[in-house]
Structure formats: structure tokens, C-alpha cells
Amino acid sequence: MSDGRPSDGGVGLDFTTLARTRRSIRRYRPDPPSEDVLLQVLEAARWAPSAVNSQPWHFVVVRDASRRRALADKARLFRVFRWRHLATAPVVVAIVGDPRGNRWMTVDCALAGANLMLAAHSLGLGTCWIGGFDQDALRPVLGVPPEREIVGLVTLGYPAENPKPPPRIPLERLISWEVFDPSRAAGRLERVTCSCLYSVRKRILAMVRPRRGPGPVA
Ligand SMILES: Cc1cc2nc3c(=O)[nH]c(=O)nc-3n(C[C@H](O)[C@H](O)[C@H](O)COP(=O)(O)O)c2cc1C
């Protein structure tokens, strides 16, 4: 594509381009990825680094449509925002961590999730990390016991959209050499601006696009 967005997902890209062109995908084709493809993606997650090699993750792969609908129904942010891509993506992977005696569990699970999302992109799949949910509302849907934690949900499937990249803070505002340099570091205003630009654009798109699936999207 002329603006640098790949039309074939991340297939065949060098690593930096792969990382740069991964997008959060919220519209999916209905055809599910094969189990072989799913296992490749999960294998990449398995090889993520973890503190003292504790590997505190477990992946609950949800393909059943009624369970995905239940996830979409229960996963809400501030009781208002819902994520309809939980129902419309053919697969949802819940990353479940074991926090017992492990203060780095969330970091480890997030690293596994990053591997998973990049591996998926490299195979032409789209993903979206979803963190806006209440643990206890989702536990019964996924059968997760109280001693484990649902760190994130990742929707997965072949993309039915090719979104423009949301704004990124320029690299020079993200790097200090040797010691932290407050004059170079992006501040709260730049971060909030990026978030606002992203949210406003999403709001406008949500208004002009026809709605599909259950409920509004945040
Ligand atoms: C910790 C975390 C939580 C997120 N939670 C949600 C969410 O609840 N719903 C959603 O649609 N996207 C969610 N996202 C996706 C972000 O909105 C997205 O990564 C960000 O806007 C940058 O866009 P990009 O992934 O296309 O680069 C989350 C991402 C992260 C890393």
C-alpha cells in the first residue's frame, strides 16, 4: 500500500517492519485460523522471557461462539464500554497468570502476549489485546479459579480491516542516552494527546461505520 500499510498482513516482513505494521484489529473475517496456525502462535508465546524462568502463563483458547458472546457480554469497562470484537473474532485467547509468589507475573504474561501478537501478524492474522474488563465477571465464563488472574484477552483471526496507525510519540522523545534526560522525555501532555487523538478518531469511525454484532464499541 502507498502509505506503508501491508495488504497481506505481516507475512514475509523484516522484524522492525513487522513490529511497526502490527495493528489492533477489531473487525475479523468469520473463517477461523487452523489449529496448526493457532499452535504456531502459542508456541511463540511459550518462548517469551520470564522472571527466573517461571513461565507463569496459561492460555485459554476460546473458539466456541456462545462462550465468545458471553465474554463480549461480560467484559465491560466502567460498566459501559463493551468489546464486540470478542464475539466477532473467531478465536479469543485468555492469558491467565499464576501470581502466587511471583511479583513479575503481569510483566511475564504481557511479554508472552506480545510474542503471540507479533507471531500472529507474521502469519497474516490480526489481534487485539483487551484489558478493559472486570476479572470476577469473566472468571465463571472461562472457569478461572480465584488463585489465578486473567491478565488479558487477545482476539485473533484474519483481519477484515486495515486500520491506519494511531499516533506514536517520535523516537527522539523516547530516548535518553546514558542517564534520564527530562528535557528529552515525552511528558504527560504528549501521551494524553496521543490517547485523545486515537479516541476521537475511533469515536468518529464508530459513528460513520454501520454497527455489527452485540453492543457499542469503546
Ligand atoms: C494493556 C492494553 C489494554 C488494552 N485494552 C484494550 C481494550 O480493552 N479494548 C480495545 O479495543 N483495545 C485495547 N487495547 C488496544 C489499544 O487500544 C491499542 O494497542 C492502541 O490504541 C495502539 O494501537 P495499535 O495496537 O494498533 O498500535 C489495549 C492494549 C493494551 C496494550
Ligand as a Chemical Component Dictionary entry (heavy atoms), coordinates in Angstrom:
data_LIG
# 
_chem_comp.id                   LIG 
_chem_comp.type                 NON-POLYMER 
_chem_comp.pdbx_formal_charge   0 
_chem_comp.three_letter_code    LIG 
# 
loop_
_chem_comp_atom.comp_id 
_chem_comp_atom.atom_id 
_chem_comp_atom.alt_atom_id 
_chem_comp_atom.type_symbol 
_chem_comp_atom.charge 
_chem_comp_atom.model_Cartn_x 
_chem_comp_atom.model_Cartn_y 
_chem_comp_atom.model_Cartn_z 
_chem_comp_atom.pdbx_ordinal 
LIG C1  C1  C 0 -2.776  -3.225 28.195 1  
LIG C2  C2  C 0 -3.646  -2.946 26.984 2  
LIG C3  C3  C 0 -5.017  -2.885 27.141 3  
LIG C4  C4  C 0 -5.843  -2.661 26.026 4  
LIG N1  N1  N 0 -7.189  -2.712 26.195 5  
LIG C5  C5  C 0 -7.994  -2.607 25.115 6  
LIG C6  C6  C 0 -9.394  -2.802 25.264 7  
LIG O1  O1  O 0 -9.904  -3.065 26.352 8  
LIG N2  N2  N 0 -10.171 -2.717 24.144 9  
LIG C7  C7  C 0 -9.637  -2.470 22.905 10 
LIG O2  O2  O 0 -10.399 -2.436 21.922 11 
LIG N3  N3  N 0 -8.307  -2.265 22.735 12 
LIG C8  C8  C 0 -7.464  -2.347 23.803 13 
LIG N4  N4  N 0 -6.104  -2.217 23.654 14 
LIG C9  C9  C 0 -5.532  -1.897 22.322 15 
LIG C10 C10 C 0 -5.024  -0.450 22.292 16 
LIG O3  O3  O 0 -6.128  0.419  22.176 17 
LIG C11 C11 C 0 -4.048  -0.284 21.104 18 
LIG O4  O4  O 0 -2.950  -1.135 21.276 19 
LIG C12 C12 C 0 -3.538  1.141  20.963 20 
LIG O5  O5  O 0 -4.577  2.038  20.675 21 
LIG C13 C13 C 0 -2.477  1.264  19.872 22 
LIG O6  O6  O 0 -2.983  0.818  18.638 23 
LIG P1  P1  P 0 -2.213  -0.324 17.831 24 
LIG O7  O7  O 0 -2.226  -1.561 18.719 25 
LIG O8  O8  O 0 -2.983  -0.528 16.563 26 
LIG O9  O9  O 0 -0.814  0.155  17.585 27 
LIG C14 C14 C 0 -5.260  -2.438 24.747 28 
LIG C15 C15 C 0 -3.880  -2.501 24.611 29 
LIG C16 C16 C 0 -3.075  -2.774 25.697 30 
LIG C17 C17 C 0 -1.580  -2.899 25.500 31 
# 
loop_
_chem_comp_bond.comp_id 
_chem_comp_bond.atom_id_1 
_chem_comp_bond.atom_id_2 
_chem_comp_bond.value_order 
_chem_comp_bond.pdbx_ordinal 
LIG C1  C2  SING 1  
LIG C2  C3  SING 2  
LIG C2  C16 DOUB 3  
LIG C3  C4  DOUB 4  
LIG C4  N1  SING 5  
LIG C4  C14 SING 6  
LIG N1  C5  DOUB 7  
LIG C5  C6  SING 8  
LIG C5  C8  SING 9  
LIG C6  O1  DOUB 10 
LIG C6  N2  SING 11 
LIG N2  C7  SING 12 
LIG C7  O2  DOUB 13 
LIG C7  N3  SING 14 
LIG N3  C8  DOUB 15 
LIG C8  N4  SING 16 
LIG N4  C9  SING 17 
LIG N4  C14 SING 18 
LIG C9  C10 SING 19 
LIG C10 O3  SING 20 
LIG C10 C11 SING 21 
LIG C11 O4  SING 22 
LIG C11 C12 SING 23 
LIG C12 O5  SING 24 
LIG C12 C13 SING 25 
LIG C13 O6  SING 26 
LIG O6  P1  SING 27 
LIG P1  O7  DOUB 28 
LIG P1  O8  SING 29 
LIG P1  O9  SING 30 
LIG C14 C15 DOUB 31 
LIG C15 C16 SING 32 
LIG C16 C17 SING 33 
# 
